[in-house]
Amino acid sequence: MIKTCEFCSRKHPDKICDFIADSILDAYLVNDKESRVAVEVMGGHHLITINGEVTSNGWASFNYY
């Protein structure tokens, strides 16, 4: 058996996209625990694209730093 390990730095586009998608989900779940969030975040070459759909009775509030 061969064991392998994948490592990506914190600034890798996959990590940033995962963080954005998780943040969107968390923002909706704060106000509506039954929210359904299907979001795909794609990034690279200084461009972030967010696609998907949200079904929720709540709203999302984001803080930008």
N, C-alpha and C positions, 0 to 999 in steps of 0.2 A: 504494500500500500504506500502511495506517495501522498504526503501531506503538503499543502501549500497554504500560503497566507497572502492576502491582498492588502495593501496599505495605500491610502490616499491621504494627502496632507489636508489640513483644515480648509485651505483655500481652493481645493480641487472643485471644478464645476459640479460634479455629482454631489459632493457634500453640501455645497451652497444650495443647490436645487432641492435636496432633501430637507434642508432647514426651512426653506421658504414654504414648501408643501406642508410640512408639519406645523408651521406657524399659522398658516391659513386654517387648517383643521382645528387647532387649539383655540383660535379666536372665535370660531363658530360654536364650538362645544361649551364655551364659557356661558353663553346665553341660552343655548338649547342643546341639551344632552342627546336629543334624538336627531341632530343634524346629520345629513348625509353629504359628504364632500368627496367628489371624484375629480381630483386635480392632477394634471401632469405639468411639471415644470421642466423646461429645457433651457440649457444655458451653455454658453461658450462664445469666444471671440467678442467679449464685451457686450453681449446681448442676452437678456433673459426673456423667455416667452412662457406665459402661463395660460393653459387651456383646461377646460373642464366645465363641471357644473356643480351647483350647490343647491340642496333642498334643505331649507331651514325656516323655522318660525322666529329665529333670532337674527342678530346682526353681528357683523365682525367689526372690531375696533382695533386699529393697528397704530402702534407708536413707532415713529421713524426717528432714528438717532442720527 
